[in-house]
Amino acid sequence: MLRWASHSLIFLLAAPILLGTFIASLPAFGYFPPLGSSDFSVEAWRKLFDVPGLTRSVLISLISGVLTPLISLTLVFLYLASATGSKLDLWIRRLVSPLLSFPHAAAAFGLAFLIAPSGLFSRIISSGLTGWERPPDILIVNDTWGLSLLFGLIVKEVPFLLLMSLAALPQLQPRYRIEVARTLGYRPTIAWLKVIAPSLYPLVRLPVIAVIVFASATVDVALILGPTLPPTLSVRVLSWFNDSDLNLRFLAAAGSLLQLVVSLIAVAIWLVLEKLVGLLWRFWLAAGNRNTGESLAFVIGRGAMPTVLMVIAGSLLALLTNAFAGPWRYPSAAPSSWTIQHWANSLSDLSAPLFNTVLISVSSTLLALILVAATLESERQSGKGKSTVMWLLYLPLLIPQIVFLFGIIVLTEFAGWQANLSLVIFGHLLFVLPYVFLSFSEAYRQLDPRWTQVASTLGASQLKSFWQIRIPLLLAPILTALAIGMAISISLFLPTQLLGAGRITTITTEAVALTSGASRNLISVWAIVQLSLPIVGFMMALFIPKFIWRNRSGMIDTR
C-alpha cells in the first residue's frame, strides 16, 4: 500500500492545480454552462482590455514580480558574502526560522502602521528631528506605483531566500572553497561572490521563481500595502470574482489567465536577466580583480540583514503599540494612556474565526504530514531514492493562486458542490504539503538506517519499527514540520476566501477584511492574534521534545 503513497501525493497536488488552471480558461472564452453560456467567444477579453487602468495594474504586478526577488536575492548574497562565519551570522541564523512564521498579512499591517505618514516612525522622529506638528502630506502606504508593496514584499522574502540559501550551502563546502580563493589573494567578500555565488544560485533558482510568482500575484499584501486606483491585477480579479454581478465571472476568468501570463513574463524577464548577469559575472571572474568593490559589498551586506530585522521589529512594535493604545494624538511618540478595551471589544468576534483557523490549520497539516510520512517511508522501503517527479511539489508555488483556485471554483460549480469547510481544508492542503515535505524530508532521509536494522534483527516488523523507532527518533522534526505547516495554513487568505465563498471566516480573512475601514487599534488586535498562533506552534515544537526526552538529550533533535 505504501508504494502508492508517492503517486497519491503527486496526483493530489498536480491534478487539481493543472485541472484548475485548464478549467479557468473555459469561462475566459465564454463557456460557462452554470451561467447559461455554452458558446465560445472572446467577449470577456474585449471587456478586459477596455477596463480603465489595466495597463498600470499589469505593470505594477510585473515590477513587483521582477524587483522583489532581484533586490532580495542581492541582499541575501551580499550578506552571506560579508558575514558568513561572523557573530552576526550566528545570531541571524537563530532568528531566520522564527521570522518565517510572521504571516504576510500581519507583517504588511505592521509595516503600514510603521511607515505611514502618521505611523510610529514618523511620530518618533517628528518632535526631536523634524518639528512636525501634523503628519506629512505624502502618500506612502498604497502609493500609486506600489513602492510600499515592493518594500513589504522584500522585507518578507529576504528571510525566506536566506533560509533557502543556508539550507543549500552545505552542499558546496564553502569554507574549503573560500580558503582556496584566499590563498590566491582574494578578499573574503570578493572570494565568496566569485567562488560560492555562481554555484549557490542554481540551488536556489526554484525558490526564487516561487518568489517571482508570489510577488507578481499576491492578493493579501497588495490589499494592505498596494495601490488602490488602480489596484494590482490580482486584486482586481478577486474583486470581479466576488462581485454580485455573476456576469463578471467571465471577466474574472480572463483576468486570471492574464495574471498567469504576467507571472510567466516576469519569470521570462528573470531568465533573461539571469543570462545577462551570468555573462557579466564571467567577465568579472576573468578580470581577476582581488578586492575591487570589497568595501561597498561589505557595507551593504553587513547592513542589509540588520536593517530588515529592525524593520520587522519596528512593525511588530507598531502592532503592539496600537493594540493597547488609548488616545494617541500626533506627534506624540507614545499614547497618552494604555487600555485593553480593544481586546475586550474583539473577544466575541474572535471566537468563531479563531476556531476555524485552528481547525483548518491542524486538519490540513496533519493530513499533509501523514501523506509525506507515507511517501518517505515508501521511498525508504523501496530503496529507489528521490523520485525525479518530486519537483511537482512546487506546483502550488509556481502557478499563481488566483488562477488554479478560480478553476477549482468553476469545477465545483460545474459539479454542483457547495462551498464548505472540507473544501477549504483541501485548498489549504495544496499549499501546506510542499512546505511539510521540504521541512521533513531531509530529516527523515538522513536518519541512521541502523536503528531499523537493529529492530528488524530483534523481530520487529516494518510497521512496528516505523511507529516505535522512527517516529520517536523524529519527534522534533515532526513537530517542526507541523509548526511550519500550521504557520503556512494560518497565513493563507485567498484559498479560504475563494473556496469558502466568504462564508468560512478565519483570523486572516477577517484581518484583511478590516483593511477597508476599521481602526488601527482593532486591526492590530487581529494581526497580533494571527501572529501569535504560529509562535505558539513553534514554541510547542521547541519545548515538547525537551520535556518528553528531558532525561535523554540525544533524542531531542536527530536532524
N, C-alpha and C positions, 0 to 999 in steps of 0.2 A: 504493500500500500504506500509506503514512504517513497518509492521510486517515482510515483506520480506527483509528489509534492512540488518539485521544482517546476514541472509543466503546469500544474494548477496555479502556482504563484505567477508565472509569466502570463498565462492566459487571463488571470484575474486582473492583471494590470493592463495588458496590451489590448484585450478585446474591447472593453468599454471605452477606452481612450481613442483607439483607432476608429471604432464604430461610431462613437460620438462625434468625432471630427468629420467623418463622412456624412452622417445624418444631418449635421449642422448646415451642410451645403444645400440640402434639399429646399428648405424654405427660402434660402437666399436666391434660388432660381424659380420661386413661385409655387413649388409643390409642397402643399401642407393640407392634406385632406381634413384634419380636425377643424380647420377654419374654412372649409369649403372650397379650397383651391387645389385642383387636380391637374392643372396645366402648367407646363414650364414656361417661364418668362424671365426677362431681365429688368422688370419694372422696379424691383427693390433696389437694384444697383443705380438706376437713373435717379431715384429719390435720394439714395445715399450720397451721390456725388453733388446733389443740389443742396445738401444740408449746409447752412451757413457755418463758416469757421472750421470746416472739416480738415482743410489743409493744415491749419495751425494745430489741431488736435493730433494729427498724424505726425507732424514734425516734433511736437513735444514728446510724444511716445518714443519716436525714433532717437531723439537726442538723449533721452533718459536711458534708453537701452544700450547705447554705444558708450556714452561718457561714464556711466556708473561703473561698469567693470574696468574701463581703461584707467580711471583715477584710482579706484580701489586696489586693483592689482599692482599698479605702480607704487602706491604707498606701502603695500604689503611687502613687495620685493625690496624696496629701499630700506624698510625696517629690518627685514631679515639680513640684508647685506651689512647693515651698520651695527646691529645689536645682537646678533647670534652669539651665544655664549656669555653674554654680559649678565649682570644682576638684574638689569631692566628686563632682559629677555626671560629670565626665570620667573619674574613677577608677572609679566604679561601672559605667559603660558598658563599660569594658575587661574587667570581671570577670563581667558578667552572662551572656555566652555560655558561658564555661567552667563556670559554676555549673550550667547546664542539663545538663552531662554527668555530674553527680553522680547515679547511679541511685537510684531511690526506696528500694530495699531497703538499700543501703549507707548512705544518709542516715538512714534510720529506725534502723538498728543504731547508728550513731554517736551519734544523739540519745539513744537509750536508754541507752548507756553514759555519756553526759554528764550526764543529769538524774536517773538512778536514785538511790535513797537511798544506795547505796554507789558512785555514779558519780564521775567526775572532778571535777565541780563541787563536790559535797559534800565530797570529800577536800581540795580546795584551800582551802575556807573553814572546814573543821572545826577545825584546830589553832589558827589565829590569831584567828578571829572568834566561833566558836560553842563551842569546847571539847568538841565531841562526841568520845566515845571509841568509840561504836558508831553504825552508820547509823541515822538517824531512822526510827521505825516509821510510815512514811507510804507509802501506795500511790500511786506516781506513774506509773510505766510500767504499762500495762494497767489503768488505773483504771476504775472502774465506768461512768462516763459518757463515757469516750473523750476526755477533755481532752488527754491526751498525744498521742492520734491527731490531734486537731484542730490542736494545736501543730505537730506534724510536717508535716501537710499544708500549713499556712500557710507554714512556712519553705521548703517545696519549691515552692509555687505562686507566691510573691511574685516570684522571678526570672523565671518563665515569663510572668506578666502584665506585668511590667516590659518584657521583651523585645518582647512583642506591642504594647505601648503605644509604645515607642520606634520600632518599625517603622511605625506608623500616623501618628505625629506630623508628619512632613514634609509630609503632605497638607494640613495645617491652617495652614501658615505661622505657627507660634506666636509667633515673635519680632515680626512685624508686629502681630498682634492684641494682644500684651501692651503694646507701645509705645502703641497707641491707647488702651488702658484706663488706662495710667499717665498719659496727658495729661488724663484725666478725674478724676484724683486717687485712683485705686485703688492700694493697696499691692500689691507684686509677687505675694505668695502669693494674696491675695484675687483679684487680676486673673486669675491662671491658673485658679483654681477657677471664676470666673464666665464667662470667655470661651473657655477651652480645654476644660475638663472636659465640658461638655454636648455639644460636637462630637466629642470623642475617644471617649466611651463607645460610641456606635453602631458605631464602627470596631472595637471590641474585644469586642462583645457575643458573637459566636460563640465566641471562645476562652474567655470567661467561662462560657458554657454548657457547654463541654467540661470545664472545671474542676469545675462542679457535678456532672456525670455521673461523672467520675472519683472525686471525693471521696465521693460517696454510695455508690459501688460498688467501691471499692478492696479488693483482697484482700491483696497482699503487705505493704503498710504496716499494714493492720489486723491481720494475723497477728503483726507485730512489736510494734506500739505499742498496738493496740486492746484493748478489754476481752475477757475470756475467759469470764465467766459472767454473762450470755450474751455471745457474740461478736456482731460485726456481722452483718447479714443475708447479705452476700455470702460471708463466711467460713463461715457455716452451710450455704449452698447448696453450696459446694465440698466440705465435709465429707460431706454427703449424697451428692454425686456420687461421691466416692472410697470410699464405704463398701462393704464386701464384700457386704452385702445388696443385691442388684440391685433389689429392690422399692423401695428408697429413691430410685431414679431418678425415679419418679413425683413423689415429694415434692420432689426437687431441681428438676424441671421447673416445678412450681407455685411453688417459691421463686424461681426465676429470673424468672418473669413478675411476681411480687410485687416483685422488685428493680427491674424496669423501671418498674412503677407508682410505686415510691418515688422513683426518679430523676425521673420525669415530674412528680410532686408537688413535688419540690424545685425543678424548673425553673419550675413554675407559681407557687410561692411567690415565687421570684425576680422573675418578671414583674410580680406584684402589687406587690412592694417597689419595683420599677423605676418603676411608675406613681406610687406614693406619694412616692418621693424626687423624681421629676420635678416633681410638684405643689409640694412644699415648696421645691424649688430655684427654681421660677419666682417664688414669693412672696419668696424671699431676693433674687433678682435685681431684682425690682420695688421692694424696700425701699431699694435704692441705698446700703447701708452700704459705706463705703470701707475700713474697717480693723477692723471687729468680728470678733474671733476670730483675727486675724492672728498673734498671738504663740503661741497654743496650736497652731494649724495648723503654724506654722513649727517649733516644738519637736518635735512628733510626727513631722512629715515628715523633718526632718533626722536624727532619732534612729532612725527605723524601719529604714532600709536598713543602716546600720552595725550595728544590733542583729542583724538577720538574718544579716549576714556573720559577725559574731562567733559566733553560734550554729553556723553551718555550719563555721567554722574550729575551734570547740571540739569539734564532732562528729568532724571529721577527726583532730584531736589525740587524742581519746579512742580512736579506732580504732587509730591508730599506736602509742599507748602500750600498749594491751592486746595488740597483735600481737607486741610484743617484750618484754613484761613477764615478769620472773621472779616470785619470791614477792613479794606486794604486800598487806600487811596494812593494814586500816583502822585509823587515819585518815591513814596516810602519804600525802603528796601525790604521791610518786613511788615506783616499785618499788624494792625493796632491791637488785635486780640486773636485768640485761638478758640476753636469750637469743634465739637464732634456732631453738631447738628446736621451737617451734610450727610454724615454716615447714618444717623438716625432716620433721616428722611428717605434714604435709599434702601433701608433694610427690607421693607415689604416688597419692593420691586426687584431686589436682587435674588430672592429665593428661587423662583422658577428658572430664570436663566442660569443660575449657578448649578442647580440640579441637572439641567440639560447639558451644561458644559462638562460636568464631571462624568455623567453617564456616557455621553458620546465619546469623550476622550479615552475613558477607561475601556469601553467596549471595542473601539476601533484599534487601540494599541494592543490589547490582549489578543484580538484576532490576528493582527499583524505578527505578533511575537510567535503565536502558535504556527502560523504558516512559514515564517522564517526559520524557526527551530526545526520543523519537519523537513524543510528543504535542505538545511545544512546537515542534518543527520542522515538524510538520504544520500547527499553528496559524500559524506564520510564513509558510509557503509559500502557505497558503490566503488569508491576509490578512484573515481574519474577526475577528481579535481574540479576547478572552477569551470562552469559552463560558459561558452562563448556568447550565449544569448542573454546573459545577465545584464548586458548594457540596457536592455529594455526596462530595467528597473528605473531608469532615469526618464522614461517617457512622461510621467506626470510633471516633471520639472522642465522638459524640453518643448512641450506644447502649451501655449497659453491656456490658462484655466478657463477663461471665458468661452473658448472655442469648444472644447470637448464637453464641458459641463452643459453648455447650451444644447449640444447634440443629444446628451443623455436626457435632458428635459423633454426634447422633442420626441425621443424614443418612448419615454414614459407616457406622453400624451397620446402617441400612436397606440400604445398598449392599453390605455385607459387606467393606468395606475395613478393613485393619488399620492401627493407628497406626504411622507410620514417619517418617523424617527429612524426606521430601518434604512430608508434611502439615504438619509443624511449620514448615518454611520458608515454605510458603504462608500459614500463620497469621501469621507474623511479617511477611510481605509486606503484609498488610492494614493493619498499623499503621505500617509504615515508609513506605509510599507517600505518605500525606498530608504527612509531615514533609519528605521529599525534594522533593516538589513545591513546598511552601511555601518551602523554603530555596533552591531552584534556579531557580524560575520567573521571579522578578523580574530576576535577573542575566541570564538568557537573553533575556528580552524587551527589556531595556534596552541590550543590546549594539548598538553603532553598525551599522546595516544597510549602511553604505557599504563596509564591508570585503568583504562578499559580493558587492556590486555591482561592485566593482573586480575581484574574482576572476572574475565572470561575463564582464566585458568582455575578460578575458585568455583566455577559452575554457574555464574550469573548469566542470564540471557541478555540479549542486546537491549530489550526493553527495560529490564531491571537495572542494567548498567547505566542506561540513559537517565533514569529517574533518581537512582541512588548514588551515582558517581558524578556524571557530567553536570547535571543541574545544580547540585550543591556547590561544586567547584566553580561554577559560572554564575553564582548568585549575584555578585557585584556587577558584572557586565550585563546580566539580565535586567537588573533594576535600573542601570544607567540607560539601557535601550528603552525601557518603559518610560523613564523620565523624559527622554528626548522625544519619543513618540507622542506622549501626552502634551508636551510643550508645543509640538507642531500642530496637533489637533486643536488645542486651545486657541491658537493664533489664527485658525482658518476662518475667513469671513465669507468668501464667495461660495464655496460648496454648501455652507449652511444656508445662506441667503437664497440661493437658486434651488437647491434640491429640497429645501424645507418650505419653499414658496412663501417665505416671510412669516410663516405661522409657527415655526420652531425657533425660539429665541435662545441665544447663548450670551455669555458675557461680552464676547467680541462683537456680535451683531448689534447688540444694544448700545455698546460703547460707540461704535461707528455711527449708529443712527442718531446719537446725541450731537453729532458734529454740526447739524444744521441750525440748532437754536438753543441748546442747553447752556447753562452757566459753566464756567471753568471749574468751579468747585465740584459740581455734580459729575462732569466728565472725568475729573481727576480721581474721584472715588471709584468709578467703574474701571478706569485704567489701572489703578493700583490693585484692585481685586483681580483683574486679568493678569497682571504681572506676578502677583503673589502665588497663583496656582502652580505655575511651572517651578517657582522657587521651592515650594513645599515638596514637589516631586523630586527635585534634585537633592534636597536635604534628606528625604527618606532613602534615596538611593545611596547616599553617603553614609548614613548612620545605622541603617538596618543591618548591613553586613558586619559592621563593627560591634553591634550589640549581639547578634546571633553567634558570631565567631570570636567573641571577646577573649576566649581562652585559647584560640587557635589563630594566631596572627597570620600564618601562611595562607589561610583560607579567605582572607578579607578581599584580596584582589589578585586574580591569577592571570590578568591580561599581560 
